[in-house]
């Protein structure tokens, strides 16, 4: 398991469920093609999995 993961917003959140919008905001993704680095833990992995159709996740060591 990597120390951190890079999460990039690759699809727009317009027209998506309010729950998915809240998840993206909690991850710190507010604009297209923005990338955030988060600690790799089950909570962040779960959030990224819920919006996997909108983001790209890369493991970073």
N, C-alpha and C positions, 0 to 999 in steps of 0.2 A: 504494500500500500504506500502511495506517495505521501510526502509531507504536506504538500499543498496541491490544489487543483485550480486550473484556469478555466473560468466559465465565461463564454462569449455569447452575447445575444445576437443571433443570426436571422431571426424572423421577428416581425413586428408584433407587439402585444395588442394592437388595436383590434377590436372586435372579439377579443378573447374573454374567457370567463373571469369574473372579478377575483375569484380565488387564485387564478394563475397570475393576474396582475399583482396581487398582494405578495405572492411568492417572489416574483421578479424584483419588486421593490425591496423586499427583505434581503435579497441577495445583492442589492446595490446596482442592479441593471436597469437603467432608466432610458438609455438611448441605444439605437442600433449600433452594432459593431463595437460596443464597449466591452472591455474585458476586465474581470475582477479576479483576484487571487484569494482563495479562502482556504482555511485549514481543512484538511481532509478528515471528516468525521461522518458518522452515519446520518446526522441531522442535515448537513449540507448535501450529502449524497442523495438523501431522500427528496429534498427540495428540488435538486437538479433533475431527478428522475421524473418528478411530477410535470415539469415543463420541458421535457427532453425534446419535444417537437419544435421548441423555440430556441434552444441553446445548443452550443457545442462545448463539450467538456474534454479537457486535456489534463493528463496527469503530469505533474512537475515534481522533480526531486531536488 
